[in-house]
Amino acid sequence: MRRTFTSAFAALFLIASPLAAQDANEDLGAALPEGGELEAVDEDEAGGLTGSVSFEGNLDDLGIAIPSFATNRNAQTPANRSGTSALGTELARVITNNLRNNGLFKPAGPDSLPRPELAQIRAPAWATWSNRGAEMLVHGYVNAESDGRLAVGCYLYDTALQQQIESGGWRVPPSDWRRAAHKCSDMVYQRLTGESPFFDSRIAYIAETGPKDNRVKRLAIMDSDGANHRFITTGRATALTPRYSPDYKKLVYLSYVDGNPRIYVYDIGTGRQTLITESSNPTFAPRWSPDGNSILYSMAVGGNTDIYRVSARGGRSTRLTDTPGIDIGGSYSPDGSRIVFESDRSGSQQCYVMSADGSNQRRISFSGGRCATPEWSPRGDQIAFTRIAGDFNVAVMTPSGRNVRALTRGWQDEAPTWAPNGRIVQFFRTERNSGNSSLWQVDLTGDNERRLRTPVDASDPAWGPILP
């Protein structure tokens, strides 16, 4: 039956233009900054943007060559048992897959390209790449440093102009080498599209195993491409509807212990859990406020379900809705001033918007069918929701309820969550007959749909912001 309602991270050091003053034959890792928090250098300071882009066609026709990253010596590293040379190929593969999977580019990866020498990273062999039809070229290096960390550099070139147009560099512990690849992907994506980045982010979801009448539901997290997967909870208590805190340090989720719903905040760095609310009443859909100070949730009391707000540290809750019916699933606008939610107060399940204090409640969905699980885009310009009109599909509309567009056409697609840049929507799809569920992504055109592989069945995805 279909539902009606549905560790502390290691430091990563960033500069926007490494090696600008160095000769290409020198150790390219030496110019990276030492110590401190994740440090971004302004483009004006770093000179990262050094030219314009010559390409004038459609992005989906843009050819990008991404050969293996070079290294100053094939050094041992915990990141790859074969050393930094093999790791250079893995870095390029991750970047290639990132750019290919978003549907905008046609990258050629390292397995079909010649491997550049270290000296060519800053002085590309232009004829090699223009003869292969590549309008853009991504070059890079990875060097092992004496303290065990990795220095990774990334350069974006326009082959027609024979000019560098962007560059970045990172110093990372070996366990975070994929983050450097995601940062490079974000740099290329942002420079060529003008869109905000999203690859260096993480996804939480509910991992489901066991028979359909006795599902084990565990909290799990992974990178935006499905790598670095790990389970957070054991499954002894059912976990539901996770959401990342704005600073990425915590997860809020709903847990059923002994049949009673509890809202917990899980500290990813320490593994500690804080009980926020506990009740014998049915409780649903906890959501963070944009400043991370409070949590929205819904609770049924005496046959009426309303939306409440509670401090992220726990304490007394404030009720925001009191209309007879079922009000559920609040999601804040990015500026925290408004909340979108679903309600059946009109006689059918529809979407409403209210001010953050619960005032000015008004219906926004009038396009036919029902409206459920709304979530505000990080940009603030769209609301994604589950449109129920026979089948369940993911759709978007403006905050006023206009310009409704269905993005998917599956049998049961639901619970949308936004990528940090507001361009891609993730959701979970349940297969007809089998009941198996999996995570999928689709961009705002509705044309580029793909499955995100997980070790087990998956539901209730939550895409976090860009990692700090």
N, C-alpha and C positions, 0 to 999 in steps of 0.2 A: 504494500500500500504506500502511496506517495504521501509525503508529509504536507500538511496544510501550512503550518508555521515552521515554518521551519525552526657563562663563566667569565667571567671577565674576559675581554678580548685582548690579545697581545697588541702592543703599540705598533702602529704603521706610520712610517715617516714619508711625507710627500713633498716633492719640490716640482715646480712646473717646468723647469728647463735645466736638467742636470747637464754637466759636462760642456757647457757652452764655451768655456775658455780652454778646454783641454784638446790636445791633439788626439786624433782618432786611434792612434796606436798605443796610447797610454791606458792605464787601468781605469776604466770608465766608472768604477764604483767609488772612486776616491772623493768625488765632489758632493756626495750625499751628506745631508746634515746629521749632526750627532745629537742623540738624546731627545727627551721631551715628548710631548703629546703629538698626535697627528697634526702636522704643521703644513698648511697650504700657503704657497707663495703667490701673490697677485701676478697676473699676467704682465702688468706694466713693469713690475719689479724684475720678473724672471725673463722677460722677453720670449715667453712661450709661443706667442702668435707672431710668426715672422713673414707671413705671406697670405695671399688670397687663394681661393680654390678655383681652378680653371673649369671644372666640370659643370655643365649647364643642363644635363638631361635629367631624367627621373632617377631618384635614388635607387629604385629597384633594378636599374640597369648599371649601377655603379660597380665597377670591378675593383676589388681590393685584394692585393697580394699580401699574405702574412706568412713569410718564411720563418723557419726556426730562429729563435733568439741565439745570438752568438755568446761566447764566453771567453774570458782571458786565459783560462786553463780549465781542463776538465777535472774539477775538484770534487771530492766526496761531499755529500750533503744528505742529511736525514730526509730531505724533500724528495730524493730520487736515488735509489740504490745504485744506479748507473752513473751518477754524477751530474754536474751542471750542464754538460752537453746535452744529455737526454732530457734534462729539465727544461732546457731552452725550447725543445720541440714540444713538450707538454704545455708550456706557457702559450706558445703560438696556437696550439690546438684549442685551448680554452677560449682564447680571443676569437678564433675563427668560428667556433660554435656559437658563442654569444652573438656575434654580428649576423650570422646566418639565421639563427632561430628567431630573431625579432622581425624577420620578414622584409627588411628594408634594403638589404645588400646581398651581393653575390660574391662572397669572399672565396679566394683560393687559399687553402691551408698549407701547412709545412710539408705534408706528405706528398704533395705534387709539385713542389717548388725546390729550386736549388738553395743550398744553405749558404748564406753570406759569411764572409770572414769578419772578424771583429773590426778591422779597419774600414769595412764598407758600411758599418752601422751609421757613421757620421758622414760618409762619402759614398752614397749608393752607386752601384753600377747601373746607370739609368737605362742603357740600351737593353740590358737583361730584362727589365721589367716592362718597358714600353713595348718591346717585341712580344710580350705575353698578353698584351691588351689590358694591363692594369692601369687604371687612372690614378689609383691611390696605392701607397705602399706603407706598410707598417713594419718598421725595423725595431729590433730591441736587443738587449744583452741581459745576461744574468751571471753575476760573479759571486763566488763564496768569499766571505770576509773572515778575518782572523778571529773575530769574536763569535763565529758560528752563524751569523746572520747572512742574509742574501741581499745583494744590491741589484735591483732590477731597473732598467731604463727602457723607455718606449718612445718612439719617434713616428710621427705621421708625415708622409711626404706626398706632394703632388708631382706625379711623374711627368706631366706635360710642362709644368713650370720648372721642373727640376729644382724644387724648393721645399724646405721643411716648413710645415704650417702649424705644427704643435709638437710638444714634447713633455714628458713627465718622468719622474724617477721616484723609487720607493726603496726604503730599507725595511726588510721584514724578517721575522723569525722563520725558519724553514716550514713550520706548520701553517704559516699564512701565505705561502707562495701563490695560492689561487686568488687571494685578495689582490695581489699585485696584478695578476692577469685581468681581474674584473675592473680594477682601476684603469688599466690601459684601455680596456674595452669602453669604459665610460668616457674616457678622454676622446677616443676616436668618434664614438657615437655623438657626443655633445658637440664636437667641432663640426661634424658634417651635417647634422640635422638641426642644430640650434635648440634641441630639446634638452631637458634636464636629464642627468644620468640615472641609472637604476640597477646596473649589474651588481654593484657591490652592496648587496642587501640580502636579507634572509627571510625565509618563509616559515611560519609555524602552521601546523595542521593537526588533525586528529587521525591517527593511524588505527585502522580497524582490522581485526582478525576474528576468526571463530564463526560459528553458525549464525545465521541471520536472526534467530530468536534468542541468541545469547552472545551478542557482540562484545569483544574486549576493545575498549577505546582508550588509546594512550596518546599523550601529548608528545609531539615530535617536532624537531626543527631541522632546517637544512639551508644551504646556500640557495641563491635565486635560480641556479641551474640544476639543483637537485643534489649537488655534491655535499660532502661533510655532513651526512645525515646522522642524526642520533635521536634516540628516544629519551624523553625527559621523565615521564612517569612510568610506573611498572604495569599499570592496567588493573591493579587490585580495586581501584575506585575508577568509575567511569569519568573521563575527561571530555569536555565539550567547549566549543567556541573560544579558542585562544585569541589573544591580541597582544602585540608588542607594545611596550611603553614607548613614548616618543624618543627617549634617550637610549633605547635598545637594551637597557640593563635588566628589564623585568618582563614577565608575561603575566597577564591576567587571564584566568580561565575558570570555567564552571566545573565543579567536581561533585559527584554524587557518592557520599560516604554513608553506608548503612541506609541508603534510600533517601537521605536528606541532602538537599542541594547546598553547596557552600561555594562562595567565591574566594579564590586564592590568588595572591600575587606571588609569583615564583621569581626569586632572584637568580638570574642565570649564572652570575659569577660565583656565588656562594652555595647555591643549591637550596637555600632556605626558602620556606614557604610562610607567608603571612596570611592568616585568615581575615578576610575583609567583612564578610557577612555569612551568617548561618541561619537557616530557617527551615521549618517543616513545610512551608508553602512553596509551590513550584516557582523556580527562579530561572531567568533566561538571560542570555546575551550580554555579558559585561563588556563595556567599551570604555577606553581611556578618553579623557579630555585632552585637547591638544597640548596643554601645559603639563600634563602628567600628574596633576594634583588631585583629580577626582575621577570617579568611575561611574558610568551609567549602567543600570541594569533594570530588568523588568521582573515583577513579582506578582503572583496571583494571590489575592486575599478575598475570601468570601465570594468567589465566583467572578471577581473583577480583577483584571490585570492592568497594572499601571507601571509607569517608568519612574525610577528613583535615581537619586544621585547620592553618592557616599564618598567621603574622603578616601584617597588611595592608601591611607594609613589605617582605615577602618573607623568605626564610630557610628554615630547616629545618621540615619538616612533621611533625605528630604524627598517627598513625593512631588513629581512634576506634572503628572496628569491625573485627572479624577473623573473623566467621562465614562459612563457605563460602557462596558465592552472590553476588548482585548487590545491594549497598547503595548507594543513590544519593539525591541530592536533599534534603540536610538543610536545615531551616528552624528558626531559633531561636524560642523563646517570647519575648514582649516583655521579660521580666525577665532573659533570658539564661541561665536555669537549666536549660532542657530543649531538646531538639532532636527534631523530628519528621522522619522520613525514610521511604523506601520500600525494601522488600527482598523478594526471592523465596525467602528461606531456608525458608519453610514449604511451598514447592512452587509457589506462585503469588504474583503481585505484590501485596503488602499494605503497610499503613502501620504504623509502629512509632514509639515514643517512647523516648528515653534521656536520661539526665542529660548535662549539657554536657561532662563529662569522658569520656563513652562508657559509663558504668556504667548498670546498671538498665534494660537494653533489654527492651522488652516490646511485643507486638503489640496494636494497638487496633482494627483494622478486621476486623469479622466479619459484615458485613451482606449478604454475597453479592456476586459480581463481584470485580473487582480494584480496588486503590487505588493511585494514582500521583500524582506531583507535589504532595505536600501542602505547604501554606503556612499558618503560624500567623497568626491575626488580630491586628492591632495592639492590640485589647482584651484578647486572651488567652483569650477565652471560646469561640472556634470555630477549627476547622481546615478550610480549604477544600482540596479535592482533586479529581483527575480520577477519576470512577467509571466503570469499564469493565465493562459488562454487556451485551454486544452492541454498542450504540453507546457513544460516549465522551460523558459528561456531567459538568458541574461540580456538585459536591455539597459539603455542609458537615456537620460532626459536632462534638461536644464533644471536648476533649482526651482524654477517657476512651474515645472511640469510640462514644458513645451519640447518640441523636437524629439519625440520618442523614437528610438531606433533599436530594433532587436539586433544583437550582435551574434547570437548563436541560434541554432535550429536543431538542437538535440531533443531527446525525449524528456529528460529531466536534468536540466542545467540550473544550478542555484548557488546562492550564497556568494555573490561577487565580492572581491577585494581588489584594491587598486595597487599597481606598481607605484613606487615612490614618485615617478615623473608624471603620473596621471595619463599615460598613453596606453597602457596594457591593463587588462582586467583578467584576474584569475578567478576560477570558480571550480566547483566539483560537479562531475557528471555521473549519474547513476544509469547503468545499462538496463534496458528493458529485459524482462524475464530473469536474468541472472541476479540483479540487485547489486552487482559489483560497482564500486565507486572509485573514481580517480580524479586527479587534478588536471585541469586544462587552463590554457591561456589563450586570449584573443585580443588583438589590438582594436583600436576604435574604428577602423574601417570594417571590421567584421570578416576580413578576408584571410588573415593570417592566424589560423587556429592550430594549436599544437598541444600534445599531451606532455605533462611533466612527470617523468617516471618516479615512482616511489616503491620501496621494498614490499609494501602491503597495500591493501585498499586504503583510500584516503578521502577525507571530507573536511568541511569547515576550515578552508585555508585562510590565512591571515598574512598579508605581505607587509613587512616592516619598512621603515624609512631607510634612506641611505645610511650605511654604517658610519659612525663618527670617526 
